[in-house]
């Protein structure tokens, strides 16, 4: 198993899409958490403290599997993101169980 980080950037002016899609997004994350796949998740914030992107870290076998999870996110399906980068991640400090 390997860790992958999703670096997601919202499209400008799409806060309404984020808020409308949030319940489905949380259901998606809860399902990943129930499977033990989700490690970290939360929004990036702009200067006013409003969400403008997301950081999600998952544990999967392959980059392709991680990419499929990123693509399945309701935020991605709703067109919220201007970009989503899926990158291998190495959790070095404060990793639970290390």
N, C-alpha and C positions, 0 to 999 in steps of 0.2 A: 504494500500500500504506500502511496505517496500523497503528499499535500500539494494542493493547487490553490492559488489565490485568484479570485475574480476581481479585477479593477474596473468598475463600471462608472461611466460618466453620464449624467443625465443630459438630455437635450435642454437647451435654454427654454424657459417658459413652459416647462412640462410638469411643474409641481402638482397641478391638478390631476395629471395622469398617475403620478406616484400615489397621491392620496386616494384616488378612486380604486386603484389596483392593490393597495396595501393589504387588505384582508386576504386576497388570494395569494399574494407574495408571502405573507406570514404562514399561511397553510402549507405552502411549498417548503418553506424553511423548517417548519415543525415536522413535516414528513421526513425531511433529510436528517433532522436531529433524532427522530425516533429510530432511524436506521443506523445511527452512529456515524453518519457521513459528515455532518456539519460540525465544524470546529469553532468558527468565529463568524459573526455577521453583524453588520451595522452600517449606518449611513455616513457618508462624508457630509460636512456642513459648510455652507458658504459664510461670508462675513456677518450675515444677519442671523446665523444659527439655523437656517433652513436647509433641509437635505438637498444635496445636489449630485449625489452619486452613492455608490455602495462598495463596501469591501466584504467579500465572502470568502472564507477558506474552508475547503472540503478535503476529505481524504478518499481517494479512489485508486483503482489499479492503474489507470492510464490517463493521459492527457485527453484522449478522445472521449472517455467517459466523463471527465470533468467538463469538457466543452459541451457535451450533451445536457448536463445538468444546468449549465449557464444558459443554454438556449431554451430550456424548458421553464425557466423562471417566468412567472406571469409579468413581471416588469419588462423583461426582454420581449415577450410576446406582444405586449401592449405598445411597444415602440418607444418606451421611456428613454432608453439609452442611446446616446450618440456613438458610444464605443464601449466594447467589453473586451478586455484583455485577460486571457487565462494563462497564468504563468506558474511553473513549478515553484514551490515555496519550501524553504528550510526553516523550521521553527527551532531556534537555538536557545533563546532565553525564556525562562518561566514556563516551559512546556510541562503541562500536567503529566505526572508519571515518569518524568525524566530523572 
